[in-house]
Amino acid sequence: MDHSAHQHEKHGAGGHPGQAAGHDKHAGHSVAMFRDRFWRTLLLAVPVIVWDPMIQAWFGYAAPEFPGSMLIPPVLGTVVFFYGGWVFLKSARGELAARLPGMMTLISLAITVAFVYSLAVFFGLPGHPLWWELSTLVTIMLLGHWIEMRSIAQAQGALNALAKLMPDIALRVTPGGGTEEIQVDQLRPDDIVLVRPGASVPADGVVESGKSAVNESMITGESKPVDKHEADTVIAGTVNGQGSLRVRVTGTGDDTALAGIMRLVAEAQTSRSRAQVLADRAAFLLTIAAVTAGLITLVVWLVLGQSVDFTITRVVAVLVIACPHALGLAVPLVTAISTTLAAQNGLLVRDRRGLEEARNLDVVVFDKTGTLTLGEHRVVDTVTVGGGNAAEAVRLAASVEQDSEHPIARALVKSAQEAGDTIAKAEDFEALPGHGVQARVDGKALKVGGPALIRELKLTVPGALQDAAERFGANGQAAIYLIEGTDVSAVFAIADAVRPESAQAVKTLHAAGLEVAILTGDSESVAAAVARELGIVTVFAQVLPGEKVDKIKQLQSEGKRVAMVGDGVNDAPALLTADVGIAIGAGTDVAVEAGDIVLVRSDPRDVAGIVTLSHATYRKMVQNLWWAAGYNVVAIPVAAGILYWAGILLAPAFGAILMSASTVIVAINAQLLRRTRLR
C-alpha cells in the first residue's frame, strides 16, 4: 500500500474532509415538502384511479357519470405530473447538468414517457392512456422519498439534539456581586456566570468558586456525573448538579466545545467514504443499464408486434423498477447513523475514511503519556515495614505534603484523595530544601523525602524497603520515603500512573486480534514497566517526536495497517502518517486537527469501540448495497416482460411499490446499526 498516497487521499489535496463531491439529489428539499406533496398528490390520484376505465373493468364497477367525468383522469393526471412530479423533473435537470444521471433522471424519464404517451392517446393516438399508472407512480415515489428524508433526518437527530443543549439565558455576575439575566450570545470571555443547581452551563469556562457534580454525558457519553471544584473546566451545554458554581467564561458561541462537536459531526456526515464512491458509481451504471434496458424493451416488443400502449407500459415499468433509489440511500443513511452513534459514545469522526479503514487494522500504537497513562504522577506502589497498612502510610504522607506545591507532594495528595482517605491537618510544617518536608500529623513527627533525605539524616533503610526502592528505580519510578521519628516506615513508588481503563482497553484489542504497541520518549525501563503491567509486547522507547513517524512507517513497511493514538499536538506527524489517526480530545479540547477520529473522553477503551463500529458500519453498507443492487437483476427482466409467456406482467405502479419497498428495507436495515454496543 502506498501510504503517502493514502494520506493525500485521506486528508485531501487542499479540500476539506467534510466536502462531498457530486450532485445532491435532495438539495433544497425537506421532509415537510415531500410529506405535503405526497398527501396532496394522493388526494388527486384517487379520483384518477376511480374513474379510469381499465380499473373499472378490472374490479367490475361503474364510476358515477356526469358531464366532463371522462376528463377526470387526464386533467388530474396532468396536475399530478406537474405538481407531484416537478421535484423529480427539477432534480433530474440538476443531475444531467452535473453529468451524473441517477435515480431522479430515471424517475423523470418514466413519468415523462407515461405523460407524453397518455397525452398523445388523449389527442387521438391509438392505445390505452397511462393516467392511473402515472398518478400512482408519482404518489408512491413521493412516499418513498418522504420515508428516505425522514430516515436521514432521524439519523441526524443527535446533531440537532446537541444544538438544543445550549441555554438561551445566562446569569452574569455584576461587579457589585449581584446577577443579571442576559442572552447567552451576549457573554464575553472573562465574564463570570452563576450556574445554579440543575441549570445548563451557558459557555465553556473555568470554575472560579463553588463545588458540584456536572452531568457531561451529552458531550462525552460518560453517564457518571463529574465532580467540579475550583480551577476545573466546564463545558457549555452540560448540566449542573446540586451545587452552585461561579464560572469564568473562556469560550462562547462557535468557540465552545459543543460547537466544535457539532461541526465535526456535520462534516463527517457529508464526507465521502470509499463505499459511497462505489455506490454512486453503481447508481450511475445502473441508470445507464436501465435506459439501455428500456430501449431494448421498446424495440423488442415493437418488433414482436405488440401494441404501442403495451410496449410503452413495459418501458415505464423497466425505468421505474430500475431506479437506484435504495442504492442511493444505502450508504448515506448508514453514514449518518454511524456518525451520530459515534458522537453519542464520545467518538467524533472527522474523516469518514478513517472510520472505514479501522476495520482493516493490524496494530494500534499508543503514545504512552496521557493515553495509556494519566499524564500525572501518582503513588503506583507502596511497601511498608512489617506489612503495615499501605493506605494509612499514603494518608500520613499526603497529610505532611498537603501544603507543598512540589509535584511529588501533589502526587501523594491526589493519590490519597482518590482513595477516599481523609487528609489530616498538619502542624509545624517545614520544608527541608533539597531534601523533603516535615510536620506533625496525629501527634506523630513525620518526614517525607527521597534518598537525599535518608543520607542527610544518616538513617538505615530496612532491607525490604531498600529492595523495593531498588526495584522502583529499575522501573524508572521515584522512591519516596516516609519517616516516623528516626524510623523509615514506608517507601512509595511515584510515577505517571497507568489509567485504570488501559488494561481493559489492551485486553479488548488483543481479543479482537489486534497487536498493541507503545511509542514513547520515556526511558526503556519506564516504558517496559508500563508494557509489563498492561501485557504489551511491542515497545518503542526513547523515541524523539520527529522519530515517531519513522516507527509508524516501519510498521507499515511490514505490511501492517496502523492506528496511532496520541494527543493530536505533539503526535500530529505520526497521526497523519498512520492509516487511522486517533486524537485524544480531553474535555474541551475537541477540535483536534490531526486525527481522523477524536476521543472526547480520552478513554483508551474507546479505541476498541472505533474498531467495533467500523466493522458494524461496513457490514450494514455491504448488506444494503447487495440488496439495493441485487434485486434489479431479477426485477428488470420481469418488468421488461420476460415472463409474459407465463402470464406474468409487472405493472409500473406495482414496480414502484417494489422499488419503494426495497428503499424501506434498506432504511430499516440501516436503523438496526443503532443496536451496536461500542463497549
C-alpha positions in Angstrom: 0.0 0.0 0.0 1.3 3.5 -0.9 0.9 5.3 2.4 1.9 8.7 1.1 -0.8 8.3 -1.5 -3.2 7.2 1.3 -2.5 10.4 3.2 -3.1 12.6 0.2 -6.4 10.8 -0.3 -7.3 10.7 3.4 -6.9 14.4 4.0 -7.5 15.8 0.6 -5.5 18.0 -1.7 -6.5 21.3 -0.3 -10.1 20.3 0.2 -11.9 19.9 3.4 -12.6 16.3 4.5 -16.3 17.2 5.1 -16.8 18.3 1.5 -18.9 15.9 -0.6 -18.4 15.9 -4.3 -21.2 15.3 -6.7 -24.7 16.4 -7.1 -27.0 16.3 -4.0 -30.3 14.9 -5.2 -32.1 16.4 -2.2 -30.6 19.8 -2.3 -33.3 22.3 -1.2 -35.7 19.6 -0.3 -37.2 18.9 3.2 -39.2 16.2 5.0 -42.2 18.6 5.2 -42.1 19.3 1.4 -42.2 15.6 0.5 -44.9 14.9 3.1 -47.2 17.7 1.9 -46.8 16.8 -1.8 -47.4 13.1 -1.1 -50.8 13.8 0.7 -52.0 16.3 -1.9 -50.9 14.1 -4.8 -52.6 11.1 -3.2 -55.9 13.1 -3.0 -55.5 13.9 -6.7 -54.6 10.3 -7.6 -57.6 8.7 -6.0 -60.2 10.2 -8.5 -57.8 9.3 -11.4 -57.9 5.7 -10.3 -61.6 5.6 -9.5 -62.6 7.0 -13.0 -60.0 5.1 -15.0 -61.9 2.7 -17.4 -59.4 -0.1 -17.0 -59.7 -0.1 -13.2 -63.5 -0.1 -13.5 -63.3 -3.1 -15.9 -60.9 -5.0 -13.6 -63.0 -4.5 -10.4 -66.4 -4.6 -12.1 -67.9 -1.3 -11.0 -69.1 1.8 -12.8 -67.9 5.2 -11.5 -70.6 8.0 -11.4 -71.0 9.7 -14.8 -71.6 13.4 -15.2 -70.7 16.0 -17.8 -66.9 16.1 -18.0 -66.3 13.0 -15.8 -64.3 11.4 -18.6 -61.8 14.3 -18.3 -61.0 13.5 -14.6 -58.1 11.1 -15.4 -56.4 13.3 -18.0 -56.9 16.6 -16.1 -56.0 15.4 -12.6 -53.2 13.2 -14.1 -51.7 16.2 -15.7 -51.9 18.1 -12.4 -50.2 15.2 -10.7 -47.4 15.1 -13.3 -46.6 18.8 -12.9 -47.3 19.3 -9.2 -46.1 15.9 -7.8 -43.6 15.2 -10.4 -42.0 18.6 -10.6 -39.5 17.8 -7.8 -38.2 14.9 -9.7 -38.0 16.8 -13.0 -36.1 19.6 -11.4 -33.6 17.3 -9.7 -33.1 15.4 -12.9 -32.1 18.6 -14.6 -29.5 19.1 -11.9 -28.2 15.5 -12.3 -27.9 16.0 -16.1 -26.2 19.4 -15.7 -23.7 17.7 -13.4 -23.3 14.9 -15.9 -24.3 12.4 -13.2 -27.6 10.9 -14.3 -29.1 8.9 -11.4 -32.4 8.0 -9.8 -34.1 11.3 -10.4 -33.2 11.0 -14.1 -34.8 7.6 -14.2 -38.0 8.7 -12.3 -38.3 11.7 -14.6 -37.9 9.6 -17.7 -40.5 7.1 -16.5 -43.2 9.7 -15.6 -42.4 11.8 -18.7 -42.8 8.9 -21.1 -46.0 7.9 -19.4 -47.3 11.5 -19.5 -46.4 12.2 -23.1 -47.8 8.9 -24.3 -51.0 9.4 -22.4 -51.3 12.9 -23.8 -50.8 11.6 -27.3 -53.6 9.0 -26.8 -55.9 11.7 -25.5 -55.3 13.6 -28.7 -56.1 10.6 -30.9 -53.1 8.1 -30.9 -54.5 4.6 -30.7 -53.8 2.9 -27.4 -54.6 3.0 -23.7 -53.6 6.0 -21.7 -51.4 5.5 -18.6 -53.1 8.2 -16.3 -53.7 5.9 -13.3 -50.2 4.4 -13.7 -48.7 7.8 -13.9 -50.6 9.1 -10.8 -49.9 6.1 -8.6 -46.2 6.1 -9.7 -45.7 9.8 -8.7 -47.6 9.3 -5.5 -45.5 6.2 -4.5 -42.3 7.9 -5.5 -43.2 10.9 -3.2 -43.9 8.5 -0.4 -40.6 6.7 -0.9 -38.7 10.0 -0.8 -40.6 11.1 2.2 -39.6 7.9 4.0 -36.0 8.4 2.9 -35.8 12.1 4.1 -37.4 11.1 7.4 -34.9 8.4 7.9 -31.9 10.7 7.3 -33.5 13.4 9.5 -33.9 10.9 12.3 -30.3 9.7 11.8 -29.1 13.3 12.2 -31.4 13.9 15.2 -28.5 13.6 17.6 -26.8 16.5 16.0 -30.0 18.6 16.3 -30.3 17.5 19.9 -26.8 18.8 20.6 -27.9 22.3 19.5 -30.8 22.2 22.0 -28.4 21.7 24.9 -27.4 25.3 24.9 -29.4 27.5 27.2 -30.8 30.8 25.9 -30.3 32.8 29.1 -27.2 33.2 31.4 -26.8 34.7 34.8 -23.9 37.1 34.6 -22.3 38.2 37.9 -22.2 42.0 38.1 -19.2 44.0 39.6 -21.3 44.6 42.7 -21.7 40.9 43.3 -25.3 40.6 42.1 -26.5 38.8 38.9 -28.3 39.9 35.7 -30.1 37.8 33.1 -28.6 38.2 29.6 -28.8 36.3 26.4 -26.1 33.7 26.0 -24.8 35.4 22.8 -24.0 38.5 24.9 -21.4 36.6 27.0 -17.8 37.5 26.5 -14.6 35.8 27.6 -13.7 36.5 31.3 -17.3 37.2 32.2 -18.3 35.5 35.5 -21.6 33.5 35.3 -23.6 31.9 38.1 -24.7 28.3 37.3 -27.4 27.3 39.7 -28.3 23.7 40.6 -30.0 21.9 37.7 -29.1 24.6 35.2 -27.2 24.1 32.0 -23.7 25.6 31.7 -24.0 28.5 29.2 -20.4 28.7 28.0 -17.1 26.9 28.3 -15.2 28.1 31.3 -13.2 27.5 34.5 -14.7 27.2 37.9 -13.9 30.3 40.0 -15.7 29.1 43.1 -18.1 26.5 44.3 -18.3 22.8 44.2 -20.7 20.5 42.3 -21.1 17.4 40.1 -21.8 18.1 36.4 -23.6 15.7 34.0 -21.4 15.6 30.9 -23.0 12.6 29.3 -24.4 14.6 26.4 -20.8 15.6 25.4 -18.6 12.7 26.5 -21.1 9.8 26.6 -20.0 9.1 30.2 -23.1 8.7 32.4 -21.4 9.3 35.8 -21.5 13.0 36.9 -18.1 14.6 37.0 -17.0 16.4 40.2 -16.1 20.0 39.7 -14.0 22.2 42.1 -12.2 25.4 41.8 -9.9 25.6 38.6 -11.7 22.7 36.9 -13.1 23.2 33.4 -16.7 23.0 32.5 -18.3 22.6 29.0 -21.2 24.5 27.5 -24.4 22.5 27.4 -23.6 20.2 30.3 -26.0 20.1 33.3 -25.0 21.2 36.8 -25.9 19.0 39.7 -26.8 20.1 43.3 -24.1 22.6 43.9 -23.8 26.2 42.8 -20.8 27.2 40.6 -19.3 30.6 39.6 -17.6 30.1 36.2 -15.2 32.4 34.4 -16.1 32.2 30.6 -13.3 31.1 28.3 -15.3 30.3 25.1 -18.7 31.3 23.7 -20.7 30.6 20.6 -18.7 29.0 17.8 -15.7 28.7 20.1 -17.3 26.3 22.6 -16.6 22.5 22.7 -20.2 21.9 21.8 -20.0 23.9 18.7 -16.8 22.1 17.8 -18.5 18.7 18.2 -21.4 19.8 16.0 -19.1 21.0 13.3 -17.2 17.7 13.3 -20.4 15.6 13.3 -21.8 17.6 10.4 -18.6 17.4 8.4 -18.3 13.7 8.9 -21.9 13.1 7.8 -21.2 14.7 4.5 -17.7 13.4 3.9 -17.5 10.7 1.2 -16.3 7.3 2.0 -15.0 4.7 -0.5 -18.2 2.8 -0.1 -20.2 6.0 -1.1 -18.0 6.4 -4.2 -18.7 2.8 -5.1 -22.5 3.3 -4.5 -22.5 6.4 -6.6 -20.6 4.6 -9.4 -23.1 1.7 -9.2 -26.1 4.0 -9.3 -24.6 5.7 -12.4 -24.0 2.4 -14.2 -27.5 1.2 -13.1 -29.0 4.3 -14.7 -27.2 3.6 -18.0 -28.3 0.0 -17.8 -31.9 0.9 -17.1 -32.1 3.3 -20.1 -30.5 0.7 -22.3 -32.9 -2.0 -21.0 -35.8 0.4 -21.6 -34.7 0.9 -25.2 -34.2 -2.8 -25.8 -37.7 -3.4 -24.3 -39.2 -0.8 -26.7 -37.5 -2.3 -29.8 -38.1 -6.0 -28.9 -41.8 -5.7 -28.2 -42.5 -3.5 -31.3 -40.6 -5.9 -33.4 -42.6 -8.8 -31.9 -45.8 -6.9 -33.0 -47.1 -5.8 -29.6 -49.2 -2.7 -29.4 -47.7 0.7 -28.6 -49.5 1.0 -25.3 -48.3 -2.5 -24.1 -44.8 -1.6 -25.2 -44.7 1.8 -23.5 -46.1 0.3 -20.3 -43.2 -2.2 -20.3 -40.7 0.6 -20.8 -42.2 2.6 -18.0 -42.1 -0.4 -15.7 -38.4 -1.0 -16.5 -37.5 2.6 -15.8 -39.4 2.6 -12.5 -38.1 -0.7 -11.2 -34.5 0.1 -12.0 -34.5 3.5 -10.2 -31.3 3.3 -7.9 -33.3 4.8 -5.1 -32.4 2.3 -2.4 -28.8 2.3 -3.8 -28.6 6.0 -3.3 -29.9 5.6 0.3 -27.8 2.6 1.2 -24.6 4.3 2.2 -25.6 7.9 3.2 -28.1 6.6 5.8 -25.6 4.2 7.3 -23.1 7.1 7.3 -25.4 9.4 9.1 -26.4 6.8 11.7 -22.9 5.6 12.4 -21.6 9.2 12.8 -24.2 10.2 15.3 -23.9 6.9 17.1 -20.2 7.6 17.4 -20.8 11.1 18.7 -23.3 9.8 21.3 -20.5 7.5 22.6 -17.8 10.1 22.8 -16.2 9.4 19.4 -16.0 12.3 17.0 -15.4 11.2 13.4 -13.6 13.9 11.5 -12.9 11.9 8.3 -15.2 9.0 7.3 -12.4 7.2 5.6 -10.6 6.9 9.0 -13.6 5.1 10.5 -13.9 2.9 7.3 -10.2 1.9 7.5 -10.4 0.9 11.2 -11.9 -2.5 10.4 -8.7 -3.4 8.5 -6.2 -2.5 11.3 -3.4 -4.8 12.3 -1.7 -2.8 15.1 -2.7 0.0 17.4 0.2 2.2 18.6 -0.4 4.2 21.8 1.6 7.2 22.7 2.2 6.3 26.4 1.8 9.6 28.3 -1.7 10.9 28.5 -3.3 7.9 26.7 -2.4 4.7 28.5 -1.2 6.8 31.5 -2.8 9.7 33.2 0.0 12.1 32.3 0.1 12.9 36.0 2.2 11.4 38.8 0.5 9.1 41.4 1.6 6.6 44.0 1.7 3.4 42.0 3.2 1.1 44.7 3.7 1.2 48.4 5.9 -1.1 50.6 5.7 -0.8 54.4 7.8 -2.2 57.3 6.4 -5.4 58.7 3.4 -5.4 56.4 1.8 -2.3 57.8 -1.2 -0.5 56.4 -0.2 0.9 53.0 -3.2 3.1 52.7 -2.5 4.6 56.1 1.1 5.3 55.1 -0.1 7.2 52.0 -2.6 9.2 54.1 0.0 10.2 56.6 2.5 11.2 53.8 -0.2 13.2 52.0 -1.1 14.9 55.2 2.5 16.0 55.6 2.7 17.2 52.0 -0.6 18.9 51.6 0.8 22.4 51.9 3.6 21.8 49.4 3.4 22.6 45.7 6.1 20.1 44.7 5.0 17.5 42.0 5.8 14.7 44.4 3.6 16.3 47.0 0.7 16.7 44.6 1.1 13.0 43.6 0.8 11.9 47.2 -2.2 14.2 48.0 -4.0 13.2 44.8 -3.5 9.5 45.5 -4.9 9.8 49.0 -7.9 11.8 47.8 -8.7 9.3 45.0 -8.5 6.5 47.6 -11.2 8.4 49.6 -8.9 8.9 52.6 -9.4 11.9 54.9 -6.2 14.0 54.9 -5.4 15.1 58.4 -4.4 18.6 59.5 -0.6 19.1 59.6 1.1 21.1 62.3 4.6 22.7 62.4 5.1 22.2 58.7 8.6 22.9 57.4 10.2 22.5 54.1 13.7 20.9 54.1 15.2 22.5 50.9 16.6 19.9 48.5 15.6 17.0 50.8 11.9 16.9 51.6 9.4 18.2 54.2 8.4 17.6 57.8 5.4 18.1 60.0 3.4 16.7 62.9 0.3 14.7 62.0 -1.9 13.0 64.6 0.7 13.7 67.2 3.5 11.9 65.1 6.7 13.6 64.0 6.9 12.7 60.3 9.2 13.5 57.4 8.8 12.7 53.7 11.6 12.8 51.2 13.8 10.9 48.7 17.2 9.2 49.1 18.8 12.6 49.7 16.8 13.0 52.9 17.9 9.5 54.1 21.6 10.4 53.5 21.2 13.8 55.2 19.7 12.1 58.3 22.1 9.2 58.1 19.3 6.7 58.6 19.3 3.0 57.9 16.7 1.7 55.5 15.2 -1.7 56.3 16.1 -4.4 53.8 12.6 -4.9 52.5 12.3 -1.2 51.8 15.7 -1.0 50.3 14.9 -3.8 47.9 11.6 -2.1 47.0 13.4 1.2 46.3 15.9 -0.5 44.0 13.1 -2.2 42.2 11.2 1.1 41.8 14.4 2.7 40.4 14.9 -0.1 37.9 11.3 0.6 36.6 12.1 4.3 36.2 10.0 5.2 39.3 10.9 7.7 42.0 11.3 6.2 45.5 10.0 8.4 48.3 10.3 7.5 52.0 8.0 8.1 55.0 10.0 8.6 58.2 8.4 8.4 61.6 10.8 9.8 64.2 14.0 8.2 63.3 12.5 5.1 61.7 11.9 4.6 57.9 8.4 3.1 57.9 7.4 3.1 54.2 8.6 3.7 50.7 6.4 4.9 47.8 6.9 4.5 44.1 5.9 7.7 42.4 5.3 7.6 38.6 3.0 8.5 35.8 0.1 6.2 36.7 -1.4 3.8 34.3 -5.1 4.7 33.6 -7.5 2.3 35.3 -9.1 1.7 31.9 -5.9 0.9 30.0 -5.7 -2.8 31.0 -9.3 -3.5 29.7 -8.5 -1.5 26.5 -5.5 -3.6 25.7 -7.3 -6.8 26.6 -10.2 -6.0 24.3 -7.9 -5.1 21.4 -5.9 -8.3 21.8 -9.2 -10.3 21.9 -10.1 -8.6 18.6 -6.8 -10.0 17.1 -5.0 -6.6 17.1 -1.4 -6.1 18.1 -0.8 -3.3 20.6 2.4 -1.2 20.8 3.7 1.6 23.0 5.5 4.6 21.5 7.2 6.9 24.0 10.0 9.3 24.5 10.5 7.9 28.1 13.3 5.5 29.1 13.3 1.8 28.3 12.7 1.0 31.9 9.7 3.2 32.3 8.1 2.0 29.0 8.9 -1.6 29.9 7.2 -1.3 33.3 4.0 0.0 31.7 4.1 -2.6 29.0 4.5 -5.4 31.6 1.6 -4.1 33.6 -0.7 -4.0 30.5 0.6 -7.1 28.7 2.0 -5.2 25.8 4.9 -6.9 23.9 5.9 -4.3 21.3 7.7 -1.2 22.8 9.3 1.7 21.1 11.1 3.8 23.9 13.3 6.9 23.9 11.8 8.0 20.6 12.1 11.7 19.8 9.0 13.4 18.5 10.5 13.6 15.0 11.3 9.9 15.0 7.7 8.7 15.8 6.8 9.0 12.1 9.7 6.6 11.3 8.3 4.0 13.7 4.9 4.2 12.1 6.4 3.8 8.6 8.5 0.9 9.9 5.3 -1.0 10.9 3.6 -0.1 7.6 6.6 -1.4 5.7 6.0 -4.8 7.3 2.6 -4.8 5.6 0.6 -3.7 8.6 -2.2 -1.2 8.8 -1.5 1.0 11.7 -3.6 3.2 14.0 -1.8 5.9 16.0 -3.4 7.1 19.3 -1.9 10.4 20.6 -2.7 13.9 21.9 -3.1 15.4 18.5 -0.5 18.1 19.0 2.9 16.6 19.8 2.0 13.5 17.9 0.5 15.3 14.8 3.0 14.0 12.2 2.6 10.4 13.4 -1.2 10.7 13.5 -1.2 12.0 9.9 1.2 9.2 8.8 -0.8 6.4 10.3 -3.6 4.7 8.4 -6.0 5.8 11.1 -5.1 8.8 13.3 -6.9 8.8 16.7 -6.5 12.0 18.7 -7.1 12.5 22.4 -9.5 15.4 22.9 -9.8 15.7 26.7 -12.7 17.8 27.9 -13.0 21.0 25.9 -10.1 20.2 23.5 -12.2 18.5 20.9 -11.2 20.4 17.7 -8.0 18.4 17.2 -7.0 18.8 13.6 -4.5 16.0 13.2 -6.6 12.8 13.7 -9.4 11.1 11.7 -11.2 10.4 15.0 -11.2 12.3 18.3 -11.8 10.5 21.7 -13.7 13.1 23.7 -13.4 11.0 26.9 -9.7 10.4 26.5 -10.5 6.8 27.4 -8.3 4.2 25.6 -11.2 1.7 25.7 -12.9 3.8 23.1 -10.3 2.7 20.5 -11.9 -0.8 20.5 -15.3 0.9 20.1 -14.0 2.5 16.9 -13.0 -0.9 15.5 -16.3 -2.4 16.5 -18.3 0.5 14.9 -16.1 0.2 11.7 -16.9 -3.5 11.3 -20.6 -2.9 12.0 -20.9 0.1 9.6 -19.1 -1.8 6.8 -21.4 -4.8 7.3 -24.5 -2.7 7.0 -23.2 -0.9 3.9 -22.4 -4.2 2.2 -25.8 -5.6 3.1 -27.6 -2.6 1.8 -25.6 -2.4 -1.4 -26.2 -6.0 -2.2 -29.9 -5.7 -1.6 -30.3 -2.4 -3.4 -28.4 -3.5 -6.5 -29.2 -7.3 -6.4 -32.9 -7.2 -6.7 -32.6 -5.4 -10.0 -31.0 -8.5 -11.5 -34.4 -10.2 -11.2 -36.8 -7.2 -11.3 -35.6 -5.5 -14.5 -36.2 -8.6 -16.8 -39.6 -9.2 -15.1 -40.6 -5.6 -15.6 -39.5 -5.9 -19.3 -41.9 -8.8 -19.7 -39.6 -11.8 -19.9 -42.3 -13.9 -18.1 -45.1 -12.7 -20.3 -45.4 -16.2 -21.8 -46.3 -17.4 -18.3 -49.0 -14.7 -17.9 -46.9 -12.6 -15.5 -46.6 -8.9 -16.1 -45.4 -6.2 -13.8 -47.5 -3.0 -13.8 -45.5 0.2 -13.5 -47.3 1.1 -10.2 -46.5 -2.3 -8.7 -42.9 -1.8 -9.9 -42.9 1.5 -8.0 -44.2 -0.3 -4.9 -41.4 -2.9 -5.1 -38.8 -0.2 -5.6 -40.2 1.8 -2.7 -40.3 -1.4 -0.6 -36.6 -2.0 -1.3 -35.9 1.5 -0.1 -37.8 0.8 3.2 -35.9 -2.4 3.7 -32.6 -0.6 3.3 -33.7 2.1 5.7 -34.8 -0.4 8.3 -31.6 -2.4 8.0 -29.6 0.8 8.4 -31.5 1.7 11.6 -30.5 -1.6 13.1 -27.0 -0.2 13.3 -28.2 1.7 16.4 -28.2 -1.5 18.3 -24.4 -1.8 18.1 -22.8 -1.7 21.5 -19.4 0.0 21.4 -18.4 -1.1 24.9 
